[in-house]
Amino acid sequence: MIEMHSIGMIRSPFKELSGMPIQPAGAAGVRGTVEMSEAYQAGLKDLDGFSHLILLYHFHGSQGFNLEVVPFMDTVSRGLFATRAPKRPNPIGLSIVELDRIEDGVLHIRNVDVLDGTPLLDIKPYVPKFDAHAQARAGWLETPGETVAEQRSDGRFT
């Protein structure tokens, strides 16, 4: 058995799943915060030197899953693991956000695409030398007509 605990809470202007951005690219400029639990605040040391963070969180508004889904930005059924659909066997989300500043155990972030009140599982610094891959391919997502910045959650995964 795997047991995880929240280390903080993500706050955003998004109070409902419907209508929110589906990726940070669609949330450009949207501000939010990460309220770290006091027990984990010492782990924030040296984090302020990074411009971007990888947030790993629990999709607490998601229940159940299907192994084939019609994802956002498509009309074709795809294998779940070839999508970023929020309804998953282990409902873990990932977002790369921009860090503005850290004050009293609160991270002030931008480009947040996360539902308000989302439990935070972990934070990792985004390191371009480790995380950016110029030759990466995007599979079926290389050709959709809509851009991710235009796409909003439409309730198909509620």
C-alpha positions as CSV (number, residue, x, y, z in Angstrom):
1,M,0.0,0.0,0.0
2,I,1.2,3.5,-0.8
3,E,0.3,6.3,1.6
4,M,0.7,10.0,0.8
5,H,0.0,13.1,2.8
6,S,-0.7,16.6,1.7
7,I,2.2,19.0,2.3
8,G,0.1,22.1,1.6
9,M,-2.8,23.5,-0.3
10,I,-3.0,25.2,-3.7
11,R,-5.2,28.3,-3.9
12,S,-6.5,29.7,-7.2
13,P,-9.4,31.7,-8.5
14,F,-11.0,28.5,-9.9
15,K,-13.8,27.4,-7.6
16,E,-15.4,25.0,-10.1
17,L,-14.0,22.5,-12.6
18,S,-16.1,23.7,-15.5
19,G,-14.6,26.6,-17.4
20,M,-11.1,26.5,-16.0
21,P,-7.9,26.2,-18.1
22,I,-6.8,22.6,-18.8
23,Q,-3.0,23.4,-18.7
24,P,-0.8,26.2,-17.4
25,A,-0.4,27.5,-20.9
26,G,-4.1,28.4,-20.8
27,A,-3.7,30.1,-17.5
28,A,-1.1,32.7,-18.5
29,G,-0.9,35.4,-15.8
30,V,-3.4,33.7,-13.5
31,R,-2.1,34.2,-10.0
32,G,-2.4,31.8,-7.1
33,T,-0.7,30.7,-4.0
34,V,0.6,27.5,-2.3
35,E,0.1,27.5,1.4
36,M,2.7,25.1,2.8
37,S,1.9,23.2,6.0
38,E,4.1,24.5,8.8
39,A,5.8,21.1,9.2
40,Y,7.2,21.4,5.7
41,Q,8.2,25.1,5.4
42,A,11.8,24.5,6.3
43,G,12.0,22.5,3.0
44,L,11.4,25.8,1.0
45,K,15.0,26.9,1.8
46,D,16.8,27.8,-1.5
47,L,13.7,27.4,-3.6
48,D,13.5,31.1,-4.3
49,G,16.4,30.8,-6.7
50,F,14.2,29.0,-9.2
51,S,11.9,30.8,-11.6
52,H,9.6,27.8,-12.2
53,L,8.3,24.9,-10.1
54,I,6.8,21.5,-10.8
55,L,3.7,21.0,-8.6
56,L,2.5,17.5,-8.0
57,Y,-1.0,17.3,-6.6
58,H,-4.1,15.2,-5.9
59,F,-7.0,15.6,-8.3
60,H,-9.4,15.8,-5.4
61,G,-12.3,16.8,-7.6
62,S,-12.0,13.7,-9.7
63,Q,-13.6,10.3,-9.1
64,G,-13.2,7.1,-11.1
65,F,-11.6,6.6,-14.5
66,N,-11.9,4.9,-17.9
67,L,-8.9,3.5,-19.8
68,E,-10.2,5.1,-23.0
69,V,-11.3,8.7,-23.0
70,V,-12.1,11.5,-25.5
71,P,-9.6,14.1,-24.2
72,F,-9.8,17.8,-24.3
73,M,-8.6,19.1,-27.6
74,D,-9.8,16.0,-29.5
75,T,-12.9,14.2,-30.6
76,V,-11.3,10.7,-30.9
77,S,-11.2,8.2,-28.1
78,R,-7.6,7.8,-26.9
79,G,-5.9,5.5,-24.3
80,L,-5.9,7.2,-20.9
81,F,-2.1,7.2,-20.6
82,A,-1.7,9.0,-23.9
83,T,-3.7,11.9,-22.4
84,R,-3.6,14.3,-19.5
85,A,-7.2,13.6,-18.5
86,P,-7.7,14.2,-14.7
87,K,-9.7,11.0,-14.1
88,R,-6.9,8.4,-13.5
89,P,-6.2,5.3,-11.5
90,N,-4.0,7.4,-9.2
91,P,-5.4,10.9,-9.6
92,I,-2.1,12.8,-9.6
93,G,-1.8,16.1,-11.4
94,L,1.3,18.0,-12.6
95,S,1.7,21.6,-13.4
96,I,4.7,23.8,-14.1
97,V,4.1,27.3,-12.6
98,E,6.1,30.4,-12.3
99,L,7.3,31.4,-8.8
100,D,7.0,35.1,-8.0
101,R,8.1,35.0,-4.4
102,I,8.0,33.2,-1.1
103,E,6.6,34.9,2.1
104,D,6.1,33.3,5.4
105,G,5.6,29.8,4.1
106,V,3.4,30.9,1.2
107,L,4.5,30.6,-2.4
108,H,3.1,33.2,-4.8
109,I,2.8,31.7,-8.2
110,R,1.6,32.5,-11.7
111,N,0.1,30.5,-14.6
112,V,-1.9,28.3,-12.2
113,D,-4.4,26.0,-13.8
114,V,-5.4,24.1,-10.6
115,L,-8.8,24.0,-8.8
116,D,-8.8,26.0,-5.6
117,G,-8.2,23.9,-2.4
118,T,-6.2,21.3,-4.2
119,P,-4.0,19.2,-1.9
120,L,-0.3,19.6,-2.8
121,L,1.8,16.3,-2.7
122,D,5.2,17.6,-3.7
123,I,7.2,20.5,-5.2
124,K,10.2,20.0,-7.5
125,P,12.3,22.8,-9.1
126,Y,12.0,23.1,-12.8
127,V,15.5,22.8,-14.3
128,P,15.7,23.5,-18.0
129,K,18.8,21.3,-18.4
130,F,16.9,18.4,-17.0
131,D,13.3,19.0,-18.0
132,A,13.3,20.7,-21.4
133,H,13.8,18.4,-24.4
134,A,14.1,20.2,-27.8
135,Q,13.6,16.9,-29.7
136,A,10.5,15.7,-27.8
137,R,7.5,14.6,-29.8
138,A,3.9,15.2,-28.8
139,G,2.1,12.3,-30.5
140,W,-1.5,13.0,-31.4
141,L,-1.3,16.5,-29.8
142,E,1.0,17.8,-32.5
143,T,-2.0,18.4,-34.9
144,P,-5.1,19.5,-33.0
145,G,-6.9,22.5,-34.4
146,E,-7.3,24.3,-31.0
147,T,-4.5,25.6,-29.0
148,V,-4.2,24.7,-25.3
149,A,-4.5,28.4,-24.4
150,E,-8.0,28.5,-25.9
151,Q,-9.3,25.2,-24.4
152,R,-11.4,25.2,-21.2
153,S,-12.7,22.4,-19.1
154,D,-16.1,21.5,-20.3
155,G,-17.3,19.0,-17.7
156,R,-16.5,15.8,-19.6
157,F,-14.3,14.6,-16.6
158,T,-16.5,15.6,-13.7
